[in-house]
Amino acid sequence: GPALSEAVGSGGPLPERGVRALGSMLAEALEAVHTAGLVHRDVKPGNVLLGLDGPRLIDFGIARALDDTVLTATDVIVGSPGFLSPEQAQGRRIGPASDVFSLGCVLVYAATGGRPFGTGPVEAMLFRTVHDTADLSALPPGLLPVVEACLAKEPGDRPRAGDIRQAFAEDLSGGSWLPGPVT
């Protein structure tokens, strides 16, 4: 299937049910990644492929073991601006909570077609990610509590992937989790 970035770019935001299903299934994938002792470090719409049976998280090219998550070079940002965590933007130690923050950014994109910290020059996006409150004004109210928690500035204040999976759990047996044009 197409990448989430392509699907939202051409077909518009996903309906709330689709975003909840996306959140639950991506959280389940991240839970497996984190249980394996890894951090993905680049959760973004271009790394989420949409399929009838659910999303696939791809591109583990910059994934690292949990004990190897400090940047080794100076002035190097690992990840995609607009979807990385404050700790990534500052070059600090990252862990599973960093992927959770990125998942929150992906869910905002899926639901609204926008980024929670806007667009523009990389430096401006990184500054807003670290210092500003996310713009969640277009987010459906049913998604707000979980997404807001994912986007907490402090890693320790964010939910675990398993908590997100449970919060967004949906019965998907009643048809596709994707809107028609995407499938």
C-alpha positions, -999 to 999 in steps of 0.1 A, spaced: 0 0 0 9 37 -1 29 55 26 7 75 51 24 106 37 11 98 2 -24 88 13 -30 119 34 -13 141 8 -36 129 -20 -67 119 -1 -68 142 29 -68 133 66 -81 99 78 -114 97 96 -111 94 134 -118 57 134 -89 52 110 -66 73 131 -75 54 162 -68 21 144 -36 34 130 -25 46 165 -34 12 181 -15 -8 154 15 14 153 17 14 190 16 -24 189 45 -24 164 65 0 186 58 -21 216 75 -50 198 104 -28 188 109 -16 223 105 -51 238 133 -62 215 155 -35 231 155 -11 201 144 25 195 132 32 159 142 69 160 125 79 127 87 73 131 72 95 104 44 93 78 68 83 51 79 53 71 43 40 76 29 19 48 -8 14 47 -23 -20 39 -57 -36 42 -44 -57 71 -29 -27 89 0 -3 88 36 -14 85 64 6 102 94 5 79 129 19 75 148 8 106 180 23 91 187 46 120 172 23 147 196 17 176 198 -5 207 184 11 239 219 13 254 233 30 222 210 60 218 233 90 224 244 109 194 281 104 189 288 133 165 283 170 174 256 190 157 240 159 142 202 155 144 190 119 138 154 117 127 130 138 106 123 174 118 86 178 124 83 143 137 112 140 162 111 144 200 124 173 220 152 151 233 162 142 197 161 179 187 185 187 215 208 157 209 200 142 243 197 105 252 166 89 237 146 59 245 111 44 237 94 76 248 110 94 219 93 70 195 60 77 214 64 114 208 70 108 171 39 86 170 19 115 185 32 137 156 23 110 131 -13 108 145 -17 146 143 -6 144 106 -30 114 99 -59 132 115 -54 168 102 -29 167 74 -7 191 94 23 189 117 18 197 154 48 221 154 42 236 120 66 237 90 94 260 78 131 261 83 145 231 102 159 253 130 125 269 136 107 235 137 133 221 162 129 252 184 91 249 184 93 211 191 114 218 222 97 250 235 62 254 221 29 237 228 17 215 199 -11 230 178 -39 204 183 -67 227 174 -78 207 144 -76 173 161 -109 155 167 -117 157 205 -118 119 208 -81 117 199 -69 146 220 -62 130 254 -39 103 240 -22 125 215 -16 153 240 0 127 264 22 114 236 34 150 229 45 157 265 78 176 265 93 153 292 99 117 282 88 104 316 54 121 312 45 102 280 25 70 279 42 37 270 34 22 236 12 -5 253 -9 21 270 -15 38 236 -24 5 220 -50 -2 247 -64 34 247 -70 32 209 -81 -4 208 -108 -8 182 -129 -37 169 -118 -38 133 -139 -68 123 -166 -45 108 -147 -37 77 -115 -19 65 -97 4 89 -89 26 59 -113 49 39 -121 37 4 -98 59 -17 -67 47 2 -74 10 -3 
